């Protein structure tokens, strides 16, 4: 995965654009194994601060592998939509880096939990996108170290734009802002989408990272379904803890109320398909390659849900007959 991430940065011209030192790139991605291998000795806390990969926890879903999948999807969508040529290399670097960093140090418990439990993160960020703000802070904490600052060779003005761009994109991944961002994209379409307009351009980039962040169902079932299991495991861990602590529990996270099919049917139908269809109005190839796959996934989960409901009904009838 690390080698492929390096390749993406090279292939899109990002390494050349930002004059990234190859050694710095490797340290930024994964410092710990490399430094240990060549004999460096740092306190554990310092090691964690140095490495991007090391700042992803071993959560069932929000882990480094998820970060890689989101970045790989971003890379693919940029080429698919021709944005590798339509956007500047600076913008491409911002999009890739935001994707890599978008869930740094995710604790495995969502914003609702942070706010309801009054965690340190919720207090620090005044209940406003506490996780996404934290991901940004960790990302720039790593970049603040000269050993892992892949933007060390750019001017102050360029770094200012990079920081603003990455922050804006990571904050856009808060699903609480989903309606706001999608509505903005729809307004741009009604006006007549124009990539040369700054507002249209920035909104498209936010929608892109949102698509990539929740794109698992665009992939083949053999890839997507295990990710559903991982996400549900993380949800159930949270809802179990919320019950123990007397906090509100979202129905879609409650192991006693949700099934894989019911969770995915609603999510695909009301979130994924509408969002990808919106992007497809600008880039029709998305409809052919991604929306079609989402519709197949929806059909599959709807059939599974019907089967589950039939089994439940049969089971209930047998109990009543006894």
N, C-alpha and C positions, 0 to 999 in steps of 0.2 A: 504493500500500500504506500509506503513512504517513497519508494522509487517511482511509483506511478504519479504521486503528487508532484514530485520534482519534475517529471516529464511534462505534466500539464503546464507548469509555470514556464518551462523552456519552450514548449510548442506554441504557446500563445504569445511569446515574445515578452513575457513579464520580467524574466530574469535580466534580459538585455535592457528593457525600459527603465528599470529601477537600479540597474548596475549591481545586482545582488551577488555578493561573494558566495560561491558554491559551498564553502565550508560553513558560512553563517547560515545558509539555507538548511543544511543538514542539522546544524545545532538547533535551529528554530523548530524544525519538525520533530526531532527526537534526540535530545542531548544525552540522556542518561546512559544508554548502552554505549554510545560512541566514546564519551569521556571516561567511562569505566574501562573500556577496552584499551585506550591509549594511556592509561595510568594516571589520569587526573583524580584528585580526591577533593570532593566538596561535601559540606554538611548536607544531610538529606533535604532540609528545607530549601537550600540554594539550588539543589538539583531540580526540585519540583518547579521552582520559579523559572529555571532556564528553559525547560522543554515544553513545547506546545502539546505533544502527544501525552506527556506525563501529567498534564493538567486535565485530562479526561478521566473520569472515574470509571470503575467497573460496574456501571449500571446495566441492567438487562437491555435497555434500549438506548438511552442517551449516553453513548460511549464513543470512543474514537472511531470505531467501524461505521457508526452512523454519520459521523463527521465526514469520513471518506466518501460514503455513498452520496451524501448531499453534494460534495465537491465534484464528484465524478458526474453526477447528473447535471450540475451547472456547466461543466466542461462540454458535455454532450449537447445540451440545449443551445449553448453559444454557437457551436458549429452548425447545428440543425437549423437554426434561425438565421444564420449568416451574420450573427452579431460579432463573431470573431473579427470580421472586417468592418462592420458598421460602427462599432464602438472603438474608442481609443484604447491603446494598450494600458494606459493608466487605469481606465475604467475596468478593463478585464482583470487587472491585478487586484483591484478593490473587490470585485465580485468573487474571485477565487478565494481571496484571503478571508472575506466575510463568511464564506461557506465553510472554510476550514475551522474558523474560530467560533462559529455561531452558537455552540452549546458548551463552551469551555467551563469546566468545573461544575457541570450540572449535578445537583445533589440527588436527582431521582425523584424529587417531589416538586410539583408544578407551582405556578404563581398563586393559585387559590390556596394551596396549603401554606405557602410562605406568609400570605396575608392573614389568613384565619388563625394561624399558629403564632402570629406576631414574631416571626423569626428575625434574626439579626439583619438578614438581607432586606426584608420588608421594611424594617425600621430605617435602615440606611437609605433606602431609595423611596421612602414615603409611599409605599404600596404601589408605586408606578413601575410596571414591568420590572420587578426586582431581579428576576433571573436574567433577563436580557441585558439589563444594565450591568449585572455582575459579569456576564460573559464578555462584555466590552472591556470592563475594567481589568479582567484577567488577561485578555488579549494584549492590551497595551502595557500591562505590567511586564509581560514577556518581551514585548518590543522595546521596552524602556531599558532593557539590559543590552549593552553593546555587543555582547557575545551572540545574541539571538535577534538583533534588530535587522531584519531583511530590508528595511527602508533607510539604513544608515547613510547611504550615499546619495540621497535626494536633498533638494533644497528645503528650507523651512516652509515655503509656500506649498510645495508639492506634498510634503508630509501633512500639512494642515488639511489639504483636500483629501488625502488618503484617510486620515483619521476621521474626518467628518463623514466620508463616504461609507467606510466600514461600520461606523457607529450607527448610521442611519439604516443600513441594511440589516444589521443584527437586531436592532430594535423593532424592525418591521416583522420579524418572525414571531412576535408575541401574537398569539391567535386572538387575543382580546381586540386587536386592531384589524382583524380580518375583513370585517364589513367595511370599515373606513377606507382601507387600501383598495379593495375590489371596487367599491363605488367610485373611487377616484379614477381608476382605470376605465370604468364604463363611461364616465363623463368624457374622458379623453377620446374614447372611441366615437361618442356621439358628436364631438366637435370635429372629428376627422383626425385620426391618430397621425402624429408627425414626430418622428424620432429627433428631428432637429429642434423641437421645442423642449426647453429644459425641464418643464414640469412633466411633460409626457415621458421624456427619457428617464427621469428619476423614478417616476411611478412604475414604469415598465421594469426597471431593475429591482424594485421592491417586490413586485409580483413574481419576478423570476426566482428570487431566493425563496419566496414563500412556496412556489411550486416545487422547487428542489427539496425543500425541507420536509415536505409531506408526499414525496413522489414514489414511495415504495410500490403502490398498486399499479404504477405504470410499468413496472418490471414483470417478468414472467412469474407465474404463481409459485414456482419452486424457490424463487428468491423472496417474493413478497410475503408469503404466508408465515414463514418463520419469524419475520419481523413483527407481524401482528401478535404472535405469541409472546414475543419479548416485550412489546408495548403493554399488553394486557397484564403481564407479570408485574411490570412496574406500576401500573395503575392499581392493581390489587394490593400491592405492598403499601401504597399510599392510603388507599381506602381503609385497609386494616388498621393502619396507624391512626387515621382520623377517627375511627370508631373508638379506639382505645383512649384517645385524648378528648373525646366528646366534641369533635369538630364536624361541620357539615360535610356530607359525602355526596359527590356528584353521581347520579344514577349510572352514567356510562362507565364509571370506574368501580362500581360495586360488584364484587364477584357473585353476589346473590341475585343480582338483577340483570346482568349483561351476559351475552354470549358473543363469541367471535363473529358470528354471522350478523347479529343485530347491530353490533358496534360498527362493523365495516359497511353494512348496507346504508345506514344513514350518513356516514362520513363520506362515502364515495358519491352518493346521490346528491347530497346537499352542499358539500364543500369542494370535493375534488373536481368532479365533472364541470360544474359551473365556472370554476376558476381556470381550468385548462381550456375550456371552450372560449373564455374571454381572450386568452392569449392567442388561441387559434384564429380569432378574427383578424389578427395582425399577421400571424404566421400560420397559414393554412396547413402546413405539413404537420403541425402539432395535432390537428384533428385526426389525421390519417394514422399517425404513429403512436399517439398517446391517449387521445380521447377514446379511440376505438378499443384500446386495451382496457381502459377504465370501465367502459360499458360491458366488456366481457367479464371483468372482475365483479361488477355489480350483479350481472345475471347469475354468476356462479354463487355469490353469497345469498342472493334472494332465493335460489333453489335450496340452498343449505338451510336457510331460515324456515322455509316451508316444511322441509323434512323434519326439522327439530320441533316445530309446532305440532306436526302430525304425531310424532312420537310422544310428545308431552300430553296431547289430547288422549291418545290411546292409553297411556299410563294412568291418567286421571280417571278414565272410564273403568279401567280394571280395578282401581282402588275403590271406586264407588260401588262397583258390582259386588265386591267382597263385603 
